[in-house]
């Protein structure tokens, strides 16, 4: 799993909407997560969001975008891209004894 993280607002009752796609126009969404953060009455105050979208394909360009909400307002999409590296070699070990 490839971890992804980003900073969020510490404002109570805030939220985030994250999307990951291999299509620059997001016509096909490969991973999506909407989360509420810092709920009133909760003991935890979060400043960061961490998620693992599962197994990403090697040597593939992915596009991401995230939108945050706080105090009843929604941000524009913040977007970018990333490229995964080639698959790592998997080692196996056998004991001949």
C-alpha positions in Angstrom: 0.0 0.0 0.0 1.2 3.5 -0.8 0.4 6.0 1.9 -0.9 9.5 1.1 -1.2 12.3 3.6 -2.1 16.0 3.6 -2.7 18.8 6.1 -6.2 19.8 7.1 -7.7 22.7 9.1 -8.0 22.3 12.9 -11.4 24.1 12.7 -14.2 22.1 14.4 -16.5 20.3 12.0 -14.2 20.4 9.0 -13.9 17.9 6.3 -11.9 16.6 3.3 -12.7 15.1 -0.1 -9.9 13.3 -1.8 -9.9 11.7 -5.3 -7.2 9.7 -7.2 -7.4 8.9 -10.9 -5.3 7.7 -13.8 -7.3 10.1 -16.0 -6.4 13.8 -15.9 -10.0 14.8 -16.3 -11.1 12.5 -13.4 -13.6 10.7 -15.7 -12.7 7.5 -13.9 -12.0 7.6 -10.2 -9.6 5.0 -8.9 -9.9 5.9 -5.2 -12.1 8.3 -3.4 -12.5 9.2 0.3 -14.7 11.8 2.1 -14.0 12.4 5.7 -15.3 14.6 8.5 -12.7 15.9 11.0 -12.6 17.4 14.4 -16.2 16.7 15.3 -17.7 18.6 18.2 -17.4 16.4 21.3 -14.6 14.4 19.9 -11.4 14.0 22.0 -9.1 14.0 18.9 -8.1 17.1 17.1 -6.5 16.2 13.7 -4.2 18.3 11.6 -3.2 15.6 9.1 -5.1 13.0 7.0 -3.4 9.7 6.2 -4.8 7.1 3.9 -3.6 4.1 1.9 -5.5 3.8 -1.4 -4.4 0.2 -2.0 -2.0 -1.1 -4.5 -1.0 1.4 -7.1 0.2 0.3 -10.5 4.0 0.6 -11.2 5.3 3.2 -13.6 1.9 4.9 -13.8 0.9 8.6 -13.6 -1.9 9.3 -11.1 -3.7 12.6 -10.7 -5.0 13.7 -7.3 -7.2 16.4 -6.0 -8.5 17.4 -2.6 -11.1 19.8 -1.5 -11.5 21.0 2.2 -14.5 22.2 4.0 -14.6 24.4 7.1 -17.1 26.7 8.7 -19.7 25.9 6.0 -17.4 26.9 3.2 -15.8 24.6 0.6 -12.4 25.2 -1.0 -11.6 24.9 -4.7 -9.9 21.6 -5.7 -6.2 21.5 -5.0 -4.7 19.2 -7.6 -1.5 17.7 -8.8 0.0 14.5 -10.1 2.5 11.8 -9.1 4.2 8.9 -10.9 4.8 5.6 -9.3 8.2 3.9 -9.7 8.8 0.5 -11.2 7.9 -2.5 -9.2 10.4 -3.5 -6.6 12.1 -6.8 -6.7 10.7 -9.3 -4.3 13.2 -11.4 -2.5 12.7 -15.0 -1.5 14.9 -17.1 0.8 15.1 -20.8 1.1 17.0 -22.7 3.7 18.7 -25.8 2.2 19.3 -27.4 5.5 
